[in-house]
Amino acid sequence: MTPEQLTHITKIIHNFTSLATAKYQKGQEEHGGDLWKKKGLIDQAIDEAIDQIVYLLTIKQQLQAKGIELGELDEK
């Protein structure tokens, strides 16, 4: 990996760790209990995945409406 790629993944991992920790703690405050013991987790995960696709498609529409394409390089 290049130094830039290593810096990029390091930032992603740091940001993910911070965000995931904060989200987990907020969930504990709101819902309590041990997540790994809860029933219905798969259905909740599916709902979250659907929400994520809706958000991503909405962002894509917003970018397209403004004529914005992110990135600089075509896929190899």
C-alpha positions in Angstrom: 0.0 0.0 0.0 1.1 3.5 -0.6 1.6 5.9 2.3 -1.6 7.8 1.2 -3.6 4.5 1.2 -2.3 3.7 4.7 -3.2 7.1 6.0 -6.7 6.8 4.4 -7.5 3.4 6.0 -6.1 4.6 9.3 -8.4 7.6 9.3 -11.4 5.3 8.4 -10.6 2.9 11.2 -10.2 5.7 13.7 -13.5 7.4 12.6 -15.4 4.1 12.6 -14.1 3.2 16.1 -15.2 6.6 17.5 -18.6 6.5 15.8 -19.3 2.9 16.6 -18.4 3.4 20.3 -20.6 6.5 20.6 -23.5 4.8 18.8 -23.2 1.7 21.0 -23.2 3.8 24.2 -26.2 5.8 23.0 -28.0 2.5 22.3 -27.2 1.2 25.7 -28.6 4.4 27.3 -31.8 4.3 25.2 -32.5 0.5 25.3 -30.3 -1.1 27.9 -29.6 -4.8 28.1 -27.1 -7.0 26.4 -27.4 -6.7 22.6 -26.2 -10.2 22.0 -29.1 -11.6 24.1 -31.9 -9.7 22.4 -34.5 -11.4 20.2 -35.4 -10.1 16.8 -32.0 -8.8 16.1 -32.0 -10.0 12.4 -35.2 -8.1 11.7 -33.8 -5.0 13.2 -30.6 -5.4 11.2 -32.6 -5.8 8.0 -34.6 -2.6 8.8 -31.3 -0.7 9.4 -29.9 -2.0 6.0 -33.1 -0.8 4.2 -32.7 2.6 5.9 -29.1 2.8 4.7 -30.1 2.0 1.1 -32.8 4.7 1.2 -30.4 7.2 2.6 -27.7 6.4 0.0 -30.1 6.5 -2.9 -31.4 9.9 -1.7 -27.9 11.3 -1.4 -27.2 9.9 -4.9 -30.3 11.7 -6.3 -29.2 14.9 -4.5 -25.7 14.8 -6.0 -27.1 14.0 -9.5 -29.6 16.8 -9.4 -26.6 19.2 -8.7 -24.5 17.6 -11.5 -22.0 16.4 -8.9 -19.9 13.2 -9.4 -17.6 12.3 -6.6 -14.0 11.1 -7.2 -11.5 11.6 -10.0 -10.6 8.2 -11.3 -12.4 5.6 -13.3 -12.5 2.0 -11.9 -9.7 -0.2 -13.2 
